[in-house]
Amino acid sequence: MSDKPVKLTPVPEGYVDWLAELKTRIHTAQQRAALAVNRELVLLYWQIGQDILARQAAQGWGAKVIERLSQDLRSAFPEMKGFSRANLMYMRAFAAAWPDEQIVQQAVGQLPWGHNLVLLSQLKDPVQRLAYAESAIQHGWSRNVLNIHIETRLLERSGTAVTNFSATLPAPQSDLARESLKDPYRFDFLGLSREAGERAIENALVKHVTEFLLELGAGFAFVGRQVLLDVGGDEFFIDLLFYHLKLRCYVVIELKGGKFKPEHLGQLSFYLTAVDAQIKHPQDNPTIGLLLCKSKNKVVAEYALRQNNQPLGVAEYKLIESLPPELATDLPSIEQIEQELMGDADTANADDES
């Protein structure tokens, strides 16, 4: 066989653009096909769960019927995974959690089954469960990221910082800006004690910038630390500077190692003025400031913000915080299901070899 390279014909005009368009179409078609398969699988699991619920209620079948059903379905469909007793229990719980088929088709049906297992095992409240499902779809969270956000109560903390955005930003911008901040911020991933100082926290946040960005939330992009501002020949340094892709503005974050004081806002306001004058692009929206402190009196913060005409927010940070109580259910663990699925695969391989 000849090792000569295949000589390609000359590329005609417009071919490269056409090829790029075809690749985009193919990727889109693949994504749609995968999404359609996922929706059908999730809907099937919901229907099986509904059947189990209905028959157990109408005919008084006990839990043992699930074990029998698992054996029979595995025998009937040896090439399919997902019919373990543990997964059938999740199907039953899934159907009980979402009695409305429309929600399954329009919301949670867009999520992989593994995401739905996390929602079922971690959250009992249906409103919270749906909120996290919709956020996972909107932001494209992986299963691990979804799990982290649930454990840290991301949505419960979002939009809770004390701000003056409603008075300093136009309505669409102010609503999005308010939802982009949270209170408190959890910095327990830094591994620092409660006595850590401002500079130590700042250094650790930059070192763990990936985790920090995850905690800040979608849209934040890191610009730099100790960013120099030369104002009339005097030098000033911003603790942390970010850019928010959805808000289309810079976000100045200042750290304070103690309790909030009204005078802290004066320094932050000065930084916002300097960033708007020296860094902000004419098409950018007004710069936003976020003051992070160890503690605050909410009423004092609200009073202090009323007197300021620049968009500012005040929130607390927690260096060490115990995880919220486990909302464990009586369902099997996700790891158990994965082990059983692997077991199914091993069994199928052994059958093929015999």
RAPE-V760236 format. One record per run of one state. SS is the DSSP state (2 for helix, 1 for strand, 0 for the rest). FROM is the first residue (numbers start at 1). TO is the last residue. If there is no record, write none. Layout:
# RAPE-V760236
ss = <SS;SS>
from = <FROM;FROM>
to = <TO;TO>
This chain:
# RAPE-V760236
ss = <0;2;0;2;0;2;0;2;0;2;0;2;0;2;0;2;0;2;1;0;1;0;2;0;2;0;1;0;1;0;2;0;2;0;2;0;1;0;1;0;1;0;2;0;1;0;2;0;1;0;2;0>
from = <1;15;60;64;77;85;98;101;107;108;111;113;123;126;140;143;152;154;158;159;162;164;165;169;171;181;182;183;185;187;188;191;198;208;209;217;220;232;234;245;249;260;264;279;288;296;298;307;312;319;334;354>
to = <14;59;63;76;84;97;100;106;107;110;112;122;125;139;142;151;153;157;158;161;163;164;168;170;180;181;182;184;186;187;190;197;207;208;216;219;231;233;244;248;259;263;278;287;295;297;306;311;318;333;353;354>
